[in-house]
Amino acid sequence: MTRILPLALVACLMVPPALAQEAEPEDGRSLMERGADLFLRGLRDEMDPALRGLQDLATEMGPALQGFLQQMGPALSGILDEVEDWSRYEPPVMLPNGDILIRRKPDAEPLDPEDAPNDPMRAPEPGEEIEI
């Protein structure tokens, strides 16, 4: 009996450290991997309705955008051909009446008069006719 008591005591003292060791996951993934997977799955589930709504909106607006591009495509192409350097201009501004202004930046280099004879910012030469 005296020999069994120390063995039983040692066995009892070894049980808590053995239980405290982290058990390996069944599928071999770490706790961080499982946590990241759960986080991304939850994020996907939360975003799914919004993404479906965006997809429905794109499906709904697709034909209207195609029609807009067919009508405005040539005009936009003409503007892109005319303007050489977009960095010389400020962002477009829409007026209350619907007009859109694209102003030149004040510090932009001046245009050559021969390149832009119809520039509204160019002062007319003395004796030159102006359109009113």
C-alpha positions in Angstrom: 0.0 0.0 0.0 2.9 2.3 0.7 4.1 1.9 -2.8 0.7 2.5 -4.4 0.1 5.8 -2.6 3.1 7.6 -4.1 2.2 6.3 -7.6 -1.4 7.4 -7.2 -0.3 10.8 -6.0 2.1 11.3 -9.0 -0.7 10.1 -11.4 -3.1 12.7 -9.8 -0.6 15.4 -10.1 0.0 14.7 -13.8 -3.7 14.8 -14.8 -4.2 18.6 -14.7 -1.2 19.5 -17.0 -2.3 16.8 -19.5 -5.8 18.3 -19.5 -4.5 21.8 -19.8 -2.7 21.1 -23.1 -4.5 22.4 -26.1 -6.2 19.7 -28.1 -5.3 19.6 -31.7 -8.3 20.5 -33.9 -9.8 17.7 -35.8 -9.3 19.2 -39.3 -5.7 20.4 -38.5 -6.5 24.1 -38.5 -5.3 26.4 -35.7 -7.6 28.6 -33.6 -6.5 31.7 -35.5 -7.4 30.1 -38.8 -10.8 29.0 -37.5 -11.4 32.5 -36.1 -10.5 34.2 -39.3 -12.8 31.7 -41.2 -15.7 32.5 -38.9 -15.1 36.2 -39.2 -15.0 36.2 -43.0 -18.1 33.9 -43.2 -20.0 36.3 -40.9 -18.8 39.3 -43.0 -19.9 37.6 -46.2 -23.3 36.8 -44.7 -23.8 40.4 -43.6 -22.7 41.8 -46.9 -24.8 39.4 -49.1 -28.1 41.4 -49.0 -26.3 44.6 -49.9 -24.3 42.9 -52.8 -27.5 41.4 -54.1 -29.2 44.8 -54.1 -26.2 46.3 -55.9 -26.4 43.5 -58.5 -30.2 44.2 -58.9 -29.5 47.9 -59.4 -26.8 47.2 -62.0 -29.2 44.9 -63.9 -31.9 47.6 -63.7 -29.6 50.5 -64.7 -27.7 48.6 -67.4 -29.9 49.4 -70.4 -30.3 53.1 -69.3 -26.5 53.4 -69.1 -26.0 51.8 -72.5 -28.5 54.2 -74.0 -26.7 57.2 -72.4 -23.4 56.0 -73.8 -24.8 55.6 -77.2 -26.3 59.1 -77.2 -23.5 60.9 -75.4 -20.5 58.9 -76.7 -19.8 61.0 -79.8 -20.1 64.3 -77.8 -17.8 63.0 -75.1 -15.3 61.7 -77.7 -15.3 65.2 -79.3 -14.5 66.8 -75.9 -11.8 64.3 -75.2 -10.2 65.1 -78.6 -10.3 68.9 -78.0 -8.9 68.9 -74.5 -5.2 68.0 -74.5 -4.4 68.3 -70.8 -7.2 67.8 -68.2 -4.9 68.9 -65.4 -5.3 72.5 -66.6 -9.1 72.4 -65.7 -11.1 72.5 -62.5 -13.7 69.8 -61.8 -17.0 70.3 -63.7 -19.6 72.5 -61.9 -23.3 72.1 -62.6 -25.4 75.3 -62.5 -29.0 75.4 -61.2 -30.3 75.7 -64.8 -28.5 72.4 -65.7 -25.5 73.9 -67.6 -22.1 72.4 -66.9 -19.1 74.5 -66.6 -15.5 73.3 -66.9 -13.3 76.2 -65.9 -9.6 76.5 -66.6 -7.4 76.7 -63.5 -6.2 80.3 -62.8 -2.5 79.1 -62.8 -2.8 77.1 -66.0 -0.5 78.2 -68.8 -2.2 80.5 -71.3 -3.4 79.1 -74.6 -1.8 80.2 -77.9 -4.3 82.5 -79.7 -3.8 80.5 -82.9 -4.7 77.3 -81.2 -7.9 78.6 -79.7 -9.4 81.4 -81.7 -12.9 81.0 -80.1 -11.6 81.0 -76.5 -14.1 83.2 -74.5 -11.4 84.3 -72.1 -9.3 85.8 -74.9 -9.6 89.5 -75.2 -10.6 90.7 -78.6 -8.0 92.6 -80.7 -8.7 96.3 -81.3 -11.1 96.6 -84.3 -12.0 92.9 -84.1 -15.7 92.0 -84.3 -17.2 90.3 -81.3 -20.3 88.2 -81.1 -23.0 89.3 -78.7 
